[in-house]
């Protein structure tokens, strides 16, 4: 959980500052992922893909129930 001070700091940031932080975190994440052995990197990406597909399927099922 973020502290109230951290939340206020984020609120004071400009959109450009927030985007710069996002870019820095994405760069770090990709650099870290690429540093893994190929098998581990592929395993992790497969897990993320499966979670994404499951989320899409759940959303479609919900929309079909309501439609």
N, CA, C, O and CB atoms as a CASP TS submission, in Angstrom:
PFRMAT TS
TARGET T0000
AUTHOR 0000-0000-0000
METHOD Language model
MODEL 1
PARENT N/A
ATOM      1  N   UNK     1       0.845  -1.175   0.000  1.00  0.00           N
ATOM      2  CA  UNK     1       0.000   0.000   0.000  1.00  0.00           C
ATOM      3  C   UNK     1       0.891   1.240   0.000  1.00  0.00           C
ATOM      4  O   UNK     1       1.911   1.296   0.688  1.00  0.00           O
ATOM      5  CB  UNK     1      -0.962  -0.003   1.220  1.00  0.00           C
ATOM      6  N   UNK     2       0.485   2.213  -0.777  1.00  0.00           N
ATOM      7  CA  UNK     2       1.261   3.450  -0.847  1.00  0.00           C
ATOM      8  C   UNK     2       0.958   4.353   0.344  1.00  0.00           C
ATOM      9  O   UNK     2      -0.168   4.411   0.836  1.00  0.00           O
ATOM     10  CB  UNK     2       0.971   4.190  -2.157  1.00  0.00           C
ATOM     11  N   UNK     3       1.976   5.041   0.781  1.00  0.00           N
ATOM     12  CA  UNK     3       1.784   5.989   1.880  1.00  0.00           C
ATOM     13  C   UNK     3       1.043   7.220   1.355  1.00  0.00           C
ATOM     14  O   UNK     3       1.081   7.505   0.158  1.00  0.00           O
ATOM     15  CB  UNK     3       3.155   6.395   2.516  1.00  0.00           C
ATOM     16  N   UNK     4       0.379   7.938   2.238  1.00  0.00           N
ATOM     17  CA  UNK     4      -0.290   9.178   1.804  1.00  0.00           C
ATOM     18  C   UNK     4       0.690  10.160   1.154  1.00  0.00           C
ATOM     19  O   UNK     4       0.325  10.877   0.221  1.00  0.00           O
ATOM     20  CB  UNK     4      -0.979   9.853   3.000  1.00  0.00           C
ATOM     21  N   UNK     5       1.923  10.193   1.642  1.00  0.00           N
ATOM     22  CA  UNK     5       2.921  11.099   1.062  1.00  0.00           C
ATOM     23  C   UNK     5       3.244  10.701  -0.380  1.00  0.00           C
ATOM     24  O   UNK     5       3.377  11.559  -1.254  1.00  0.00           O
ATOM     25  CB  UNK     5       4.208  11.098   1.914  1.00  0.00           C
ATOM     26  N   UNK     6       3.370   9.396  -0.619  1.00  0.00           N
ATOM     27  CA  UNK     6       3.682   8.912  -1.970  1.00  0.00           C
ATOM     28  C   UNK     6       2.532   9.200  -2.911  1.00  0.00           C
ATOM     29  O   UNK     6       2.745   9.580  -4.063  1.00  0.00           O
ATOM     30  CB  UNK     6       3.989   7.405  -1.956  1.00  0.00           C
ATOM     31  N   UNK     7       1.307   9.019  -2.422  1.00  0.00           N
ATOM     32  CA  UNK     7       0.132   9.315  -3.246  1.00  0.00           C
ATOM     33  C   UNK     7       0.105  10.787  -3.615  1.00  0.00           C
ATOM     34  O   UNK     7      -0.166  11.131  -4.766  1.00  0.00           O
ATOM     35  CB  UNK     7      -1.164   8.927  -2.510  1.00  0.00           C
ATOM     36  N   UNK     8       0.382  11.665  -2.654  1.00  0.00           N
ATOM     37  CA  UNK     8       0.405  13.092  -2.942  1.00  0.00           C
ATOM     38  C   UNK     8       1.509  13.437  -3.939  1.00  0.00           C
ATOM     39  O   UNK     8       1.316  14.285  -4.811  1.00  0.00           O
ATOM     40  CB  UNK     8       0.594  13.888  -1.653  1.00  0.00           C
ATOM     41  N   UNK     9       2.660  12.785  -3.813  1.00  0.00           N
ATOM     42  CA  UNK     9       3.755  13.031  -4.758  1.00  0.00           C
ATOM     43  C   UNK     9       3.320  12.663  -6.171  1.00  0.00           C
ATOM     44  O   UNK     9       3.620  13.392  -7.117  1.00  0.00           O
ATOM     45  CB  UNK     9       5.018  12.229  -4.358  1.00  0.00           C
ATOM     46  N   UNK    10       2.618  11.544  -6.328  1.00  0.00           N
ATOM     47  CA  UNK    10       2.124  11.148  -7.653  1.00  0.00           C
ATOM     48  C   UNK    10       1.107  12.147  -8.180  1.00  0.00           C
ATOM     49  O   UNK    10       1.090  12.451  -9.373  1.00  0.00           O
ATOM     50  CB  UNK    10       1.499   9.750  -7.600  1.00  0.00           C
ATOM     51  N   UNK    11       0.266  12.654  -7.300  1.00  0.00           N
ATOM     52  CA  UNK    11      -0.753  13.622  -7.731  1.00  0.00           C
ATOM     53  C   UNK    11      -0.127  14.931  -8.193  1.00  0.00           C
ATOM     54  O   UNK    11      -0.680  15.615  -9.054  1.00  0.00           O
ATOM     55  CB  UNK    11      -1.737  13.896  -6.596  1.00  0.00           C
ATOM     56  N   UNK    12       1.023  15.282  -7.627  1.00  0.00           N
ATOM     57  CA  UNK    12       1.695  16.531  -8.020  1.00  0.00           C
ATOM     58  C   UNK    12       2.452  16.388  -9.340  1.00  0.00           C
ATOM     59  O   UNK    12       2.810  17.390  -9.959  1.00  0.00           O
ATOM     60  CB  UNK    12       2.660  16.974  -6.922  1.00  0.00           C
ATOM     61  N   UNK    13       2.696  15.163  -9.768  1.00  0.00           N
ATOM     62  CA  UNK    13       3.465  14.952 -11.001  1.00  0.00           C
ATOM     63  C   UNK    13       2.652  15.359 -12.224  1.00  0.00           C
ATOM     64  O   UNK    13       1.428  15.237 -12.260  1.00  0.00           O
ATOM     65  CB  UNK    13       3.899  13.479 -11.122  1.00  0.00           C
ATOM     66  N   UNK    14       3.368  15.837 -13.202  1.00  0.00           N
ATOM     67  CA  UNK    14       2.728  16.134 -14.478  1.00  0.00           C
ATOM     68  C   UNK    14       2.533  14.811 -15.230  1.00  0.00           C
ATOM     69  O   UNK    14       3.163  13.808 -14.895  1.00  0.00           O
ATOM     70  CB  UNK    14       3.584  17.154 -15.323  1.00  0.00           C
ATOM     71  N   UNK    15       1.675  14.809 -16.231  1.00  0.00           N
ATOM     72  CA  UNK    15       1.529  13.586 -17.031  1.00  0.00           C
ATOM     73  C   UNK    15       2.865  13.135 -17.639  1.00  0.00           C
ATOM     74  O   UNK    15       3.126  11.937 -17.745  1.00  0.00           O
ATOM     75  CB  UNK    15       0.502  13.810 -18.146  1.00  0.00           C
ATOM     76  N   UNK    16       3.692  14.077 -18.029  1.00  0.00           N
ATOM     77  CA  UNK    16       4.994  13.735 -18.593  1.00  0.00           C
ATOM     78  C   UNK    16       5.887  13.037 -17.562  1.00  0.00           C
ATOM     79  O   UNK    16       6.583  12.075 -17.888  1.00  0.00           O
ATOM     80  CB  UNK    16       5.686  14.994 -19.120  1.00  0.00           C
ATOM     81  N   UNK    17       5.865  13.521 -16.334  1.00  0.00           N
ATOM     82  CA  UNK    17       6.663  12.894 -15.268  1.00  0.00           C
ATOM     83  C   UNK    17       6.171  11.489 -14.972  1.00  0.00           C
ATOM     84  O   UNK    17       6.969  10.570 -14.787  1.00  0.00           O
ATOM     85  CB  UNK    17       6.617  13.741 -13.990  1.00  0.00           C
ATOM     86  N   UNK    18       4.839  11.321 -14.926  1.00  0.00           N
ATOM     87  CA  UNK    18       4.291   9.985 -14.673  1.00  0.00           C
ATOM     88  C   UNK    18       4.655   9.042 -15.819  1.00  0.00           C
ATOM     89  O   UNK    18       5.027   7.892 -15.584  1.00  0.00           O
ATOM     90  CB  UNK    18       2.751  10.048 -14.495  1.00  0.00           C
ATOM     91  N   UNK    19       4.548   9.529 -17.066  1.00  0.00           N
ATOM     92  CA  UNK    19       4.890   8.682 -18.204  1.00  0.00           C
ATOM     93  C   UNK    19       6.375   8.312 -18.183  1.00  0.00           C
ATOM     94  O   UNK    19       6.732   7.185 -18.524  1.00  0.00           O
ATOM     95  CB  UNK    19       4.537   9.391 -19.522  1.00  0.00           C
ATOM     96  N   UNK    20       7.227   9.231 -17.794  1.00  0.00           N
ATOM     97  CA  UNK    20       8.666   8.940 -17.694  1.00  0.00           C
ATOM     98  C   UNK    20       8.906   7.804 -16.693  1.00  0.00           C
ATOM     99  O   UNK    20       9.727   6.920 -16.937  1.00  0.00           O
ATOM    100  CB  UNK    20       9.457  10.214 -17.266  1.00  0.00           C
ATOM    101  N   UNK    21       8.196   7.832 -15.579  1.00  0.00           N
ATOM    102  CA  UNK    21       8.336   6.753 -14.596  1.00  0.00           C
ATOM    103  C   UNK    21       7.859   5.425 -15.170  1.00  0.00           C
ATOM    104  O   UNK    21       8.489   4.389 -14.957  1.00  0.00           O
ATOM    105  CB  UNK    21       7.553   7.085 -13.319  1.00  0.00           C
ATOM    106  N   UNK    22       6.744   5.457 -15.897  1.00  0.00           N
ATOM    107  CA  UNK    22       6.237   4.231 -16.528  1.00  0.00           C
ATOM    108  C   UNK    22       7.274   3.680 -17.494  1.00  0.00           C
ATOM    109  O   UNK    22       7.556   2.481 -17.488  1.00  0.00           O
ATOM    110  CB  UNK    22       4.902   4.499 -17.267  1.00  0.00           C
ATOM    111  N   UNK    23       7.840   4.546 -18.324  1.00  0.00           N
ATOM    112  CA  UNK    23       8.864   4.101 -19.280  1.00  0.00           C
ATOM    113  C   UNK    23      10.080   3.505 -18.571  1.00  0.00           C
ATOM    114  O   UNK    23      10.615   2.485 -19.004  1.00  0.00           O
ATOM    115  CB  UNK    23       9.304   5.272 -20.167  1.00  0.00           C
ATOM    116  N   UNK    24      10.509   4.131 -17.500  1.00  0.00           N
ATOM    117  CA  UNK    24      11.658   3.615 -16.756  1.00  0.00           C
ATOM    118  C   UNK    24      11.363   2.229 -16.188  1.00  0.00           C
ATOM    119  O   UNK    24      12.212   1.338 -16.239  1.00  0.00           O
ATOM    120  CB  UNK    24      12.039   4.579 -15.624  1.00  0.00           C
ATOM    121  N   UNK    25      10.155   2.050 -15.645  1.00  0.00           N
ATOM    122  CA  UNK    25       9.790   0.752 -15.083  1.00  0.00           C
ATOM    123  C   UNK    25       9.653  -0.318 -16.170  1.00  0.00           C
ATOM    124  O   UNK    25      10.055  -1.464 -15.970  1.00  0.00           O
ATOM    125  CB  UNK    25       8.483   0.870 -14.300  1.00  0.00           C
ATOM    126  N   UNK    26       9.084   0.060 -17.323  1.00  0.00           N
ATOM    127  CA  UNK    26       8.969  -0.905 -18.419  1.00  0.00           C
ATOM    128  C   UNK    26      10.349  -1.309 -18.928  1.00  0.00           C
ATOM    129  O   UNK    26      10.594  -2.483 -19.206  1.00  0.00           O
ATOM    130  CB  UNK    26       8.129  -0.320 -19.570  1.00  0.00           C
ATOM    131  N   UNK    27      11.237  -0.350 -19.047  1.00  0.00           N
ATOM    132  CA  UNK    27      12.599  -0.646 -19.495  1.00  0.00           C
ATOM    133  C   UNK    27      13.288  -1.591 -18.517  1.00  0.00           C
ATOM    134  O   UNK    27      13.930  -2.555 -18.931  1.00  0.00           O
ATOM    135  CB  UNK    27      13.415   0.654 -19.647  1.00  0.00           C
ATOM    136  N   UNK    28      13.157  -1.320 -17.230  1.00  0.00           N
ATOM    137  CA  UNK    28      13.740  -2.192 -16.223  1.00  0.00           C
ATOM    138  C   UNK    28      13.145  -3.598 -16.296  1.00  0.00           C
ATOM    139  O   UNK    28      13.872  -4.588 -16.212  1.00  0.00           O
ATOM    140  CB  UNK    28      13.531  -1.602 -14.831  1.00  0.00           C
ATOM    141  N   UNK    29      11.829  -3.682 -16.451  1.00  0.00           N
ATOM    142  CA  UNK    29      11.169  -4.989 -16.511  1.00  0.00           C
ATOM    143  C   UNK    29      11.656  -5.790 -17.711  1.00  0.00           C
ATOM    144  O   UNK    29      11.951  -6.978 -17.577  1.00  0.00           O
ATOM    145  CB  UNK    29       9.645  -4.820 -16.576  1.00  0.00           C
ATOM    146  N   UNK    30      11.747  -5.163 -18.886  1.00  0.00           N
ATOM    147  CA  UNK    30      12.206  -5.881 -20.078  1.00  0.00           C
ATOM    148  C   UNK    30      13.674  -6.270 -19.958  1.00  0.00           C
ATOM    149  O   UNK    30      14.067  -7.362 -20.366  1.00  0.00           O
ATOM    150  CB  UNK    30      11.993  -5.025 -21.331  1.00  0.00           C
ATOM    151  N   UNK    31      14.473  -5.388 -19.405  1.00  0.00           N
ATOM    152  CA  UNK    31      15.901  -5.696 -19.221  1.00  0.00           C
ATOM    153  C   UNK    31      16.066  -6.898 -18.284  1.00  0.00           C
ATOM    154  O   UNK    31      16.883  -7.785 -18.530  1.00  0.00           O
ATOM    155  CB  UNK    31      16.663  -4.459 -18.653  1.00  0.00           C
ATOM    156  N   UNK    32      15.284  -6.908 -17.218  1.00  0.00           N
ATOM    157  CA  UNK    32      15.336  -8.012 -16.258  1.00  0.00           C
ATOM    158  C   UNK    32      14.854  -9.302 -16.905  1.00  0.00           C
ATOM    159  O   UNK    32      15.458 -10.357 -16.710  1.00  0.00           O
ATOM    160  CB  UNK    32      14.490  -7.692 -15.014  1.00  0.00           C
ATOM    161  N   UNK    33      13.779  -9.228 -17.666  1.00  0.00           N
ATOM    162  CA  UNK    33      13.250 -10.407 -18.339  1.00  0.00           C
ATOM    163  C   UNK    33      14.259 -10.966 -19.343  1.00  0.00           C
ATOM    164  O   UNK    33      14.463 -12.178 -19.410  1.00  0.00           O
ATOM    165  CB  UNK    33      11.932 -10.070 -19.045  1.00  0.00           C
ATOM    166  N   UNK    34      14.885 -10.091 -20.115  1.00  0.00           N
ATOM    167  CA  UNK    34      15.869 -10.538 -21.110  1.00  0.00           C
ATOM    168  C   UNK    34      17.113 -11.130 -20.468  1.00  0.00           C
ATOM    169  O   UNK    34      17.824 -11.907 -21.106  1.00  0.00           O
ATOM    170  CB  UNK    34      16.265  -9.382 -22.006  1.00  0.00           C
ATOM    171  N   UNK    35      17.386 -10.779 -19.225  1.00  0.00           N
ATOM    172  CA  UNK    35      18.563 -11.305 -18.536  1.00  0.00           C
ATOM    173  C   UNK    35      18.357 -12.747 -18.062  1.00  0.00           C
ATOM    174  O   UNK    35      19.318 -13.432 -17.714  1.00  0.00           O
ATOM    175  CB  UNK    35      18.908 -10.415 -17.348  1.00  0.00           C
ATOM    176  N   UNK    36      17.111 -13.199 -18.050  1.00  0.00           N
ATOM    177  CA  UNK    36      16.822 -14.566 -17.606  1.00  0.00           C
ATOM    178  C   UNK    36      17.250 -15.576 -18.669  1.00  0.00           C
ATOM    179  O   UNK    36      17.359 -15.236 -19.847  1.00  0.00           O
ATOM    180  CB  UNK    36      15.319 -14.728 -17.291  1.00  0.00           C
ATOM    181  N   UNK    37      17.489 -16.801 -18.255  1.00  0.00           N
ATOM    182  CA  UNK    37      17.722 -17.857 -19.250  1.00  0.00           C
ATOM    183  C   UNK    37      16.496 -17.974 -20.162  1.00  0.00           C
ATOM    184  O   UNK    37      15.372 -17.721 -19.729  1.00  0.00           O
ATOM    185  CB  UNK    37      18.025 -19.229 -18.551  1.00  0.00           C
ATOM    186  N   UNK    38      16.711 -18.353 -21.407  1.00  0.00           N
ATOM    187  CA  UNK    38      15.639 -18.400 -22.401  1.00  0.00           C
ATOM    188  C   UNK    38      14.444 -19.227 -21.915  1.00  0.00           C
ATOM    189  O   UNK    38      13.299 -18.809 -22.086  1.00  0.00           O
ATOM    190  CB  UNK    38      16.168 -18.975 -23.713  1.00  0.00           C
ATOM    191  N   UNK    39      14.691 -20.375 -21.320  1.00  0.00           N
ATOM    192  CA  UNK    39      13.610 -21.245 -20.879  1.00  0.00           C
ATOM    193  C   UNK    39      12.739 -20.578 -19.815  1.00  0.00           C
ATOM    194  O   UNK    39      11.512 -20.673 -19.857  1.00  0.00           O
ATOM    195  CB  UNK    39      14.178 -22.547 -20.341  1.00  0.00           C
ATOM    196  N   UNK    40      13.377 -19.907 -18.870  1.00  0.00           N
ATOM    197  CA  UNK    40      12.629 -19.218 -17.811  1.00  0.00           C
ATOM    198  C   UNK    40      11.856 -18.038 -18.383  1.00  0.00           C
ATOM    199  O   UNK    40      10.704 -17.805 -18.017  1.00  0.00           O
ATOM    200  CB  UNK    40      13.579 -18.738 -16.696  1.00  0.00           C
ATOM    201  N   UNK    41      12.494 -17.297 -19.279  1.00  0.00           N
ATOM    202  CA  UNK    41      11.817 -16.157 -19.915  1.00  0.00           C
ATOM    203  C   UNK    41      10.564 -16.647 -20.655  1.00  0.00           C
ATOM    204  O   UNK    41       9.491 -16.061 -20.512  1.00  0.00           O
ATOM    205  CB  UNK    41      12.783 -15.417 -20.902  1.00  0.00           C
ATOM    206  N   UNK    42      10.698 -17.713 -21.437  1.00  0.00           N
ATOM    207  CA  UNK    42       9.562 -18.245 -22.182  1.00  0.00           C
ATOM    208  C   UNK    42       8.478 -18.773 -21.252  1.00  0.00           C
ATOM    209  O   UNK    42       7.290 -18.617 -21.535  1.00  0.00           O
ATOM    210  CB  UNK    42      10.020 -19.349 -23.121  1.00  0.00           C
ATOM    211  N   UNK    43       8.874 -19.394 -20.148  1.00  0.00           N
ATOM    212  CA  UNK    43       7.898 -19.893 -19.180  1.00  0.00           C
ATOM    213  C   UNK    43       7.089 -18.751 -18.607  1.00  0.00           C
ATOM    214  O   UNK    43       5.864 -18.830 -18.515  1.00  0.00           O
ATOM    215  CB  UNK    43       8.592 -20.664 -18.056  1.00  0.00           C
ATOM    216  N   UNK    44       7.777 -17.685 -18.222  1.00  0.00           N
ATOM    217  CA  UNK    44       7.074 -16.532 -17.634  1.00  0.00           C
ATOM    218  C   UNK    44       6.148 -15.863 -18.640  1.00  0.00           C
ATOM    219  O   UNK    44       5.028 -15.480 -18.302  1.00  0.00           O
ATOM    220  CB  UNK    44       8.080 -15.511 -17.104  1.00  0.00           C
ATOM    221  N   UNK    45       6.614 -15.723 -19.872  1.00  0.00           N
ATOM    222  CA  UNK    45       5.771 -15.118 -20.901  1.00  0.00           C
ATOM    223  C   UNK    45       4.554 -15.994 -21.187  1.00  0.00           C
ATOM    224  O   UNK    45       3.466 -15.475 -21.437  1.00  0.00           O
ATOM    225  CB  UNK    45       6.576 -14.890 -22.192  1.00  0.00           C
ATOM    226  N   UNK    46       4.723 -17.309 -21.153  1.00  0.00           N
ATOM    227  CA  UNK    46       3.594 -18.223 -21.358  1.00  0.00           C
ATOM    228  C   UNK    46       2.565 -18.061 -20.245  1.00  0.00           C
ATOM    229  O   UNK    46       1.362 -18.096 -20.505  1.00  0.00           O
ATOM    230  CB  UNK    46       4.083 -19.684 -21.423  1.00  0.00           C
ATOM    231  N   UNK    47       3.022 -17.885 -19.013  1.00  0.00           N
ATOM    232  CA  UNK    47       2.100 -17.680 -17.889  1.00  0.00           C
ATOM    233  C   UNK    47       1.302 -16.394 -18.094  1.00  0.00           C
ATOM    234  O   UNK    47       0.090 -16.374 -17.883  1.00  0.00           O
ATOM    235  CB  UNK    47       2.874 -17.626 -16.544  1.00  0.00           C
ATOM    236  N   UNK    48       1.973 -15.333 -18.500  1.00  0.00           N
ATOM    237  CA  UNK    48       1.294 -14.054 -18.723  1.00  0.00           C
ATOM    238  C   UNK    48       0.281 -14.179 -19.861  1.00  0.00           C
ATOM    239  O   UNK    48      -0.835 -13.670 -19.763  1.00  0.00           O
ATOM    240  CB  UNK    48       2.320 -12.940 -19.039  1.00  0.00           C
ATOM    241  N   UNK    49       0.673 -14.856 -20.935  1.00  0.00           N
ATOM    242  CA  UNK    49      -0.258 -15.048 -22.063  1.00  0.00           C
ATOM    243  C   UNK    49      -1.490 -15.835 -21.611  1.00  0.00           C
ATOM    244  O   UNK    49      -2.615 -15.478 -21.962  1.00  0.00           O
ATOM    245  CB  UNK    49       0.447 -15.787 -23.237  1.00  0.00           C
ATOM    246  N   UNK    50      -1.288 -16.893 -20.843  1.00  0.00           N
ATOM    247  CA  UNK    50      -2.409 -17.711 -20.371  1.00  0.00           C
ATOM    248  C   UNK    50      -3.338 -16.893 -19.480  1.00  0.00           C
ATOM    249  O   UNK    50      -4.558 -17.003 -19.593  1.00  0.00           O
ATOM    250  CB  UNK    50      -1.895 -18.944 -19.608  1.00  0.00           C
ATOM    251  N   UNK    51      -2.772 -16.074 -18.595  1.00  0.00           N
ATOM    252  CA  UNK    51      -3.595 -15.217 -17.732  1.00  0.00           C
ATOM    253  C   UNK    51      -4.399 -14.223 -18.562  1.00  0.00           C
ATOM    254  O   UNK    51      -5.567 -13.962 -18.274  1.00  0.00           O
ATOM    255  CB  UNK    51      -2.713 -14.464 -16.719  1.00  0.00           C
ATOM    256  N   UNK    52      -3.767 -13.675 -19.590  1.00  0.00           N
ATOM    257  CA  UNK    52      -4.439 -12.710 -20.462  1.00  0.00           C
ATOM    258  C   UNK    52      -5.596 -13.381 -21.207  1.00  0.00           C
ATOM    259  O   UNK    52      -6.692 -12.827 -21.291  1.00  0.00           O
ATOM    260  CB  UNK    52      -3.435 -12.097 -21.467  1.00  0.00           C
ATOM    261  N   UNK    53      -5.343 -14.574 -21.743  1.00  0.00           N
ATOM    262  CA  UNK    53      -6.389 -15.299 -22.463  1.00  0.00           C
ATOM    263  C   UNK    53      -7.543 -15.671 -21.531  1.00  0.00           C
ATOM    264  O   UNK    53      -8.705 -15.590 -21.928  1.00  0.00           O
ATOM    265  CB  UNK    53      -5.809 -16.562 -23.115  1.00  0.00           C
ATOM    266  N   UNK    54      -7.238 -16.074 -20.304  1.00  0.00           N
ATOM    267  CA  UNK    54      -8.284 -16.409 -19.338  1.00  0.00           C
ATOM    268  C   UNK    54      -9.107 -15.175 -18.992  1.00  0.00           C
ATOM    269  O   UNK    54     -10.328 -15.257 -18.858  1.00  0.00           O
ATOM    270  CB  UNK    54      -7.670 -17.012 -18.063  1.00  0.00           C
ATOM    271  N   UNK    55      -8.449 -14.047 -18.851  1.00  0.00           N
ATOM    272  CA  UNK    55      -9.149 -12.801 -18.555  1.00  0.00           C
ATOM    273  C   UNK    55     -10.067 -12.412 -19.710  1.00  0.00           C
ATOM    274  O   UNK    55     -11.209 -12.010 -19.490  1.00  0.00           O
ATOM    275  CB  UNK    55      -8.146 -11.674 -18.272  1.00  0.00           C
ATOM    276  N   UNK    56      -9.569 -12.532 -20.937  1.00  0.00           N
ATOM    277  CA  UNK    56     -10.395 -12.241 -22.115  1.00  0.00           C
ATOM    278  C   UNK    56     -11.615 -13.155 -22.162  1.00  0.00           C
ATOM    279  O   UNK    56     -12.727 -12.701 -22.434  1.00  0.00           O
ATOM    280  CB  UNK    56      -9.569 -12.396 -23.406  1.00  0.00           C
ATOM    281  N   UNK    57     -11.406 -14.443 -21.898  1.00  0.00           N
ATOM    282  CA  UNK    57     -12.505 -15.407 -21.933  1.00  0.00           C
ATOM    283  C   UNK    57     -13.549 -15.075 -20.866  1.00  0.00           C
ATOM    284  O   UNK    57     -14.748 -15.161 -21.128  1.00  0.00           O
ATOM    285  CB  UNK    57     -11.972 -16.838 -21.731  1.00  0.00           C
ATOM    286  N   UNK    58     -13.111 -14.704 -19.687  1.00  0.00           N
ATOM    287  CA  UNK    58     -14.042 -14.350 -18.614  1.00  0.00           C
ATOM    288  C   UNK    58     -14.849 -13.107 -18.981  1.00  0.00           C
ATOM    289  O   UNK    58     -16.051 -13.046 -18.724  1.00  0.00           O
ATOM    290  CB  UNK    58     -13.281 -14.116 -17.297  1.00  0.00           C
ATOM    291  N   UNK    59     -14.197 -12.131 -19.573  1.00  0.00           N
ATOM    292  CA  UNK    59     -14.893 -10.915 -19.994  1.00  0.00           C
ATOM    293  C   UNK    59     -15.925 -11.239 -21.065  1.00  0.00           C
ATOM    294  O   UNK    59     -17.061 -10.772 -20.987  1.00  0.00           O
ATOM    295  CB  UNK    59     -13.891  -9.869 -20.517  1.00  0.00           C
ATOM    296  N   UNK    60     -15.547 -12.034 -22.066  1.00  0.00           N
ATOM    297  CA  UNK    60     -16.494 -12.405 -23.117  1.00  0.00           C
ATOM    298  C   UNK    60     -17.684 -13.183 -22.555  1.00  0.00           C
ATOM    299  O   UNK    60     -18.825 -12.955 -22.955  1.00  0.00           O
ATOM    300  CB  UNK    60     -15.790 -13.235 -24.190  1.00  0.00           C
ATOM    301  N   UNK    61     -17.415 -14.094 -21.635  1.00  0.00           N
ATOM    302  CA  UNK    61     -18.501 -14.863 -21.015  1.00  0.00           C
ATOM    303  C   UNK    61     -19.459 -13.934 -20.280  1.00  0.00           C
ATOM    304  O   UNK    61     -20.677 -14.090 -20.371  1.00  0.00           O
ATOM    305  CB  UNK    61     -17.934 -15.922 -20.044  1.00  0.00           C
ATOM    306  N   UNK    62     -18.916 -12.988 -19.566  1.00  0.00           N
ATOM    307  CA  UNK    62     -19.759 -12.030 -18.830  1.00  0.00           C
ATOM    308  C   UNK    62     -20.606 -11.207 -19.796  1.00  0.00           C
ATOM    309  O   UNK    62     -21.797 -11.001 -19.564  1.00  0.00           O
ATOM    310  CB  UNK    62     -18.889 -11.093 -17.958  1.00  0.00           C
ATOM    311  N   UNK    63     -19.987 -10.739 -20.878  1.00  0.00           N
ATOM    312  CA  UNK    63     -20.726  -9.931 -21.853  1.00  0.00           C
ATOM    313  C   UNK    63     -21.812 -10.763 -22.527  1.00  0.00           C
ATOM    314  O   UNK    63     -22.893 -10.244 -22.806  1.00  0.00           O
ATOM    315  CB  UNK    63     -19.768  -9.348 -22.911  1.00  0.00           C
ATOM    316  N   UNK    64     -21.553 -12.027 -22.794  1.00  0.00           N
ATOM    317  CA  UNK    64     -22.571 -12.889 -23.406  1.00  0.00           C
ATOM    318  C   UNK    64     -23.749 -13.104 -22.455  1.00  0.00           C
ATOM    319  O   UNK    64     -24.902 -13.140 -22.884  1.00  0.00           O
ATOM    320  CB  UNK    64     -21.957 -14.247 -23.803  1.00  0.00           C
ATOM    321  N   UNK    65     -23.451 -13.247 -21.158  1.00  0.00           N
ATOM    322  CA  UNK    65     -24.520 -13.439 -20.181  1.00  0.00           C
ATOM    323  C   UNK    65     -25.440 -12.223 -20.100  1.00  0.00           C
ATOM    324  O   UNK    65     -26.644 -12.360 -19.885  1.00  0.00           O
ATOM    325  CB  UNK    65     -23.929 -13.733 -18.809  1.00  0.00           C
ATOM    326  N   UNK    66     -24.872 -11.051 -20.270  1.00  0.00           N
ATOM    327  CA  UNK    66     -25.645  -9.811 -20.128  1.00  0.00           C
ATOM    328  C   UNK    66     -26.367  -9.452 -21.420  1.00  0.00           C
ATOM    329  O   UNK    66     -27.354  -8.716 -21.408  1.00  0.00           O
ATOM    330  CB  UNK    66     -24.731  -8.659 -19.710  1.00  0.00           C
ATOM    331  N   UNK    67     -25.858  -9.987 -22.552  1.00  0.00           N
ATOM    332  CA  UNK    67     -26.396  -9.606 -23.870  1.00  0.00           C
ATOM    333  C   UNK    67     -27.567 -10.396 -24.248  1.00  0.00           C
ATOM    334  O   UNK    67     -28.128 -10.192 -25.325  1.00  0.00           O
ATOM    335  CB  UNK    67     -25.378  -9.742 -24.922  1.00  0.00           C
TER
END
